[in-house]
Amino acid sequence: MLKKTWYALIAIAVIAGVPIGATAQTIKIGVLHSLSGTMAISETTLKDTILMMVDDINKKGGLLGKKVEAVVVDPASNWPLFAEKARDLLSKEKVAVVFGCWTSVSRKSVLPVFEELNGLLFYPVQYEGEESSNNVFYTGAAPNQQAIPAVEYLMGPEGGSVKRWVLEGTDYVYPRTTNKILEAFLKVKGVAPEDIKINYTPFGHSDWQTEVAAIKSFASAGKKTAVVSTINGDANVPFYKELANAGIKASDIPVVAFSVGEEELAGIDTKNLVGHLAAWNYFQSVKSPTNEGFIKEWHDFIKNPKRVTNDPMEAHYIGFKMWAHAVEQAGTTDVDAVRQAVYGQKVKAPSGFVEVMNTNHHLSKPVMIGEIQANGQFDIVWQTKETIKADAWSPYLAEDKGKVADWSYPWVCGNCTAPKYTD
């Protein structure tokens, strides 16, 4: 009876022209990003990106005849606080959708809240996979769209035919799970256990002398060595500075990073880092008309031509457009209706590719590897010819064998081994 009553209310609201999740005057959306603490270096720009998108859509008349209102909160790089702020956004502010989180520990913190209250989260950052929720759309890269291609590149002649691997990360969910997948992948490729070194440091780690000395020692064995970095937040600044202090050049020990983009490099003297790498699905240096428009829109909005764009910003750009298109298609902001309308949404992205949302709640995205330049930008040295569909579950982990992520109606299954529903 409750379900029937709810659907009746939705129908009445739609007929009356009042979208679910909207006030009489506005459609509220939540912005859940750290504006203080260790992750502010990365997340503040994502808050500004959503405000830019809101400004743009309101200039064009809003959504369903309503203005879009951004409700911005600061969880302050405090993982339990993310859950509190998410609950407030959904239950008190009655937002129709939330755009937010960066670290996987923050996403894991809010996930039970979104599932309990049937909220909708668009998560814009590369992550470790191994998750599928009916309440989250993952617009960043899964491991097969970033980590695995980056290692394959370094293994090949273009990347220097690397034989020894340092997996250096911040001590939390994303680096540990990603490195678990990478370690399994490397072993499948015939890399011996003694040629893999794994190390973790806490958030905000600043004294890197010991760790960098250990990397240098590990690389002295005579085999070509690379560092795969899942270091996150402001710890990247002293890490790269110590690499330079230790005289480590990209030609000797290349570092490929998964959490360092243009925004992070803006706070680093990059002249000693030229040649080190990052793997993303977008760089500001991409040559495409859509990217030119994206950069111009950003500079016009932020009123600072020196501010850079980066991959998670592009993911928010894509996610916001897909959500807005789905709301228009559904004619309501009701979560259940919008979720179904998001499947199959396509956006011509600044990456230059048309990206599509799949029923596993992940995007098909291109993969790019960029080389750090002295001006803080990236020279794209390699990229895929077409988009790659994300794997929610890794094929390299035994516990993931047979798992399916498919939320298409009426078969909804995020972690199952049964075959996909067919009519």
Solvent accessible surface area in square Angstrom, and as a share of the most:
residue,aa,sasa,rsa
1,M,198,0.89
2,L,158,0.79
3,K,140,0.59
4,K,161,0.68
5,T,74,0.43
6,W,105,0.37
7,Y,118,0.45
8,A,50,0.39
9,L,93,0.46
10,I,22,0.11
11,A,49,0.38
12,I,110,0.56
13,A,16,0.12
14,V,62,0.35
15,I,150,0.76
16,A,71,0.55
17,G,50,0.48
18,V,70,0.40
19,P,6,0.04
20,I,39,0.20
21,G,27,0.26
22,A,20,0.16
23,T,62,0.36
24,A,75,0.58
25,Q,136,0.60
26,T,26,0.15
27,I,0,0.00
28,K,38,0.16
29,I,0,0.00
30,G,0,0.00
31,V,0,0.00
32,L,0,0.00
33,H,1,0.00
34,S,0,0.00
35,L,56,0.28
36,S,47,0.30
37,G,53,0.50
38,T,27,0.16
39,M,0,0.00
40,A,22,0.17
41,I,51,0.26
42,S,0,0.00
43,E,0,0.00
44,T,47,0.27
45,T,2,0.01
46,L,0,0.00
47,K,35,0.15
48,D,16,0.08
49,T,0,0.00
50,I,0,0.00
51,L,51,0.25
52,M,2,0.01
53,M,4,0.02
54,V,12,0.07
55,D,49,0.25
56,D,32,0.17
57,I,22,0.11
58,N,28,0.14
59,K,157,0.66
60,K,149,0.63
61,G,50,0.48
62,G,13,0.13
63,L,1,0.01
64,L,56,0.28
65,G,75,0.72
66,K,40,0.17
67,K,106,0.45
68,V,5,0.03
69,E,69,0.31
70,A,26,0.20
71,V,21,0.12
72,V,57,0.33
73,V,27,0.15
74,D,47,0.25
75,P,0,0.00
76,A,38,0.29
77,S,18,0.12
78,N,71,0.36
79,W,48,0.17
80,P,92,0.58
81,L,44,0.22
82,F,0,0.00
83,A,23,0.18
84,E,105,0.47
85,K,55,0.23
86,A,0,0.00
87,R,94,0.34
88,D,52,0.27
89,L,1,0.00
90,L,21,0.10
91,S,45,0.29
92,K,153,0.65
93,E,59,0.27
94,K,129,0.55
95,V,11,0.06
96,A,5,0.04
97,V,0,0.00
98,V,0,0.00
99,F,0,0.00
100,G,0,0.00
101,C,0,0.00
102,W,4,0.02
103,T,1,0.01
104,S,1,0.01
105,V,34,0.20
106,S,0,0.00
107,R,0,0.00
108,K,75,0.32
109,S,29,0.18
110,V,0,0.00
111,L,26,0.13
112,P,82,0.51
113,V,8,0.05
114,F,0,0.00
115,E,86,0.38
116,E,113,0.51
117,L,66,0.33
118,N,61,0.31
119,G,3,0.03
120,L,1,0.01
121,L,0,0.00
122,F,0,0.00
123,Y,1,0.00
124,P,0,0.00
125,V,1,0.01
126,Q,4,0.02
127,Y,3,0.01
128,E,2,0.01
129,G,1,0.01
130,E,36,0.16
131,E,10,0.05
132,S,18,0.12
133,S,2,0.01
134,N,38,0.19
135,N,10,0.05
136,V,0,0.00
137,F,0,0.00
138,Y,1,0.00
139,T,1,0.00
140,G,1,0.01
141,A,1,0.01
142,A,1,0.00
143,P,10,0.06
144,N,32,0.17
145,Q,0,0.00
146,Q,5,0.02
147,A,2,0.02
148,I,13,0.06
149,P,15,0.09
150,A,0,0.00
151,V,0,0.00
152,E,80,0.36
153,Y,28,0.11
154,L,1,0.01
155,M,48,0.22
156,G,20,0.19
157,P,124,0.78
158,E,127,0.57
159,G,12,0.11
160,G,35,0.33
161,S,44,0.28
162,V,6,0.03
163,K,115,0.49
164,R,27,0.10
165,W,0,0.00
166,V,0,0.00
167,L,0,0.00
168,E,1,0.00
169,G,0,0.00
170,T,1,0.00
171,D,67,0.35
172,Y,19,0.07
173,V,49,0.28
174,Y,5,0.02
175,P,0,0.00
176,R,120,0.44
177,T,29,0.17
178,T,1,0.00
179,N,1,0.00
180,K,101,0.43
181,I,2,0.01
182,L,0,0.00
183,E,50,0.23
184,A,24,0.19
185,F,0,0.00
186,L,0,0.00
187,K,93,0.39
188,V,102,0.59
189,K,106,0.45
190,G,65,0.62
191,V,22,0.12
192,A,34,0.26
193,P,90,0.56
194,E,121,0.54
195,D,10,0.05
196,I,20,0.10
197,K,50,0.21
198,I,66,0.34
199,N,42,0.22
200,Y,46,0.18
201,T,7,0.04
202,P,83,0.52
203,F,50,0.21
204,G,37,0.35
205,H,40,0.18
206,S,80,0.52
207,D,95,0.49
208,W,3,0.01
209,Q,120,0.53
210,T,105,0.61
211,E,28,0.13
212,V,1,0.01
213,A,60,0.47
214,A,38,0.29
215,I,1,0.00
216,K,101,0.43
217,S,76,0.49
218,F,31,0.13
219,A,20,0.16
220,S,89,0.57
221,A,65,0.50
222,G,74,0.71
223,K,99,0.42
224,K,65,0.28
225,T,3,0.02
226,A,0,0.00
227,V,0,0.00
228,V,0,0.00
229,S,0,0.00
230,T,0,0.00
231,I,1,0.00
232,N,1,0.01
233,G,0,0.00
234,D,56,0.29
235,A,1,0.01
236,N,0,0.00
237,V,29,0.16
238,P,33,0.21
239,F,0,0.00
240,Y,1,0.00
241,K,102,0.43
242,E,28,0.13
243,L,1,0.00
244,A,30,0.23
245,N,116,0.60
246,A,25,0.19
247,G,46,0.44
248,I,6,0.03
249,K,128,0.54
250,A,17,0.13
251,S,87,0.56
252,D,81,0.42
253,I,13,0.06
254,P,10,0.07
255,V,0,0.00
256,V,1,0.00
257,A,1,0.01
258,F,0,0.00
259,S,1,0.01
260,V,1,0.00
261,G,1,0.01
262,E,2,0.01
263,E,32,0.14
264,E,2,0.01
265,L,3,0.01
266,A,78,0.61
267,G,51,0.49
268,I,16,0.08
269,D,81,0.42
270,T,7,0.04
271,K,128,0.54
272,N,83,0.43
273,L,2,0.01
274,V,69,0.40
275,G,16,0.16
276,H,0,0.00
277,L,11,0.05
278,A,1,0.01
279,A,0,0.00
280,W,4,0.01
281,N,1,0.01
282,Y,0,0.00
283,F,0,0.00
284,Q,32,0.14
285,S,34,0.22
286,V,15,0.08
287,K,189,0.80
288,S,12,0.07
289,P,110,0.69
290,T,28,0.16
291,N,1,0.01
292,E,118,0.53
293,G,40,0.39
294,F,2,0.01
295,I,32,0.16
296,K,131,0.56
297,E,49,0.22
298,W,0,0.00
299,H,42,0.19
300,D,75,0.39
301,F,61,0.26
302,I,37,0.19
303,K,168,0.71
304,N,57,0.29
305,P,106,0.66
306,K,179,0.76
307,R,62,0.23
308,V,23,0.13
309,T,0,0.00
310,N,1,0.01
311,D,2,0.01
312,P,2,0.01
313,M,0,0.00
314,E,0,0.00
315,A,0,0.00
316,H,1,0.01
317,Y,20,0.08
318,I,0,0.00
319,G,1,0.01
320,F,4,0.02
321,K,50,0.21
322,M,0,0.00
323,W,1,0.00
324,A,6,0.04
325,H,75,0.34
326,A,0,0.00
327,V,0,0.00
328,E,95,0.42
329,Q,129,0.57
330,A,32,0.25
331,G,32,0.31
332,T,4,0.02
333,T,2,0.01
334,D,7,0.04
335,V,21,0.12
336,D,47,0.24
337,A,34,0.27
338,V,1,0.00
339,R,12,0.04
340,Q,72,0.32
341,A,10,0.07
342,V,0,0.00
343,Y,34,0.13
344,G,44,0.42
345,Q,21,0.09
346,K,132,0.56
347,V,7,0.04
348,K,123,0.52
349,A,0,0.00
350,P,0,0.00
351,S,3,0.02
352,G,36,0.35
353,F,36,0.15
354,V,82,0.47
355,E,0,0.00
356,V,35,0.20
357,M,1,0.01
358,N,25,0.13
359,T,44,0.26
360,N,13,0.07
361,H,0,0.00
362,H,0,0.00
363,L,0,0.00
364,S,10,0.07
365,K,1,0.00
366,P,0,0.00
367,V,0,0.00
368,M,1,0.01
369,I,1,0.00
370,G,0,0.00
371,E,53,0.24
372,I,1,0.00
373,Q,54,0.24
374,A,68,0.53
375,N,117,0.60
376,G,11,0.11
377,Q,32,0.14
378,F,2,0.01
379,D,72,0.37
380,I,48,0.24
381,V,50,0.29
382,W,77,0.27
383,Q,77,0.34
384,T,20,0.12
385,K,200,0.85
386,E,120,0.54
387,T,40,0.24
388,I,57,0.29
389,K,117,0.50
390,A,3,0.02
391,D,56,0.29
392,A,4,0.03
393,W,35,0.12
394,S,9,0.06
395,P,71,0.44
396,Y,70,0.26
397,L,10,0.05
398,A,82,0.64
399,E,94,0.42
400,D,7,0.04
401,K,130,0.55
402,G,54,0.51
403,K,59,0.25
404,V,44,0.25
405,A,16,0.13
406,D,7,0.04
407,W,31,0.11
408,S,22,0.14
409,Y,170,0.65
410,P,72,0.46
411,W,71,0.25
412,V,79,0.46
413,C,14,0.08
414,G,9,0.09
415,N,95,0.49
416,C,27,0.16
417,T,104,0.61
418,A,41,0.31
419,P,114,0.72
420,K,113,0.48
421,Y,98,0.37
422,T,115,0.67
423,D,176,0.91
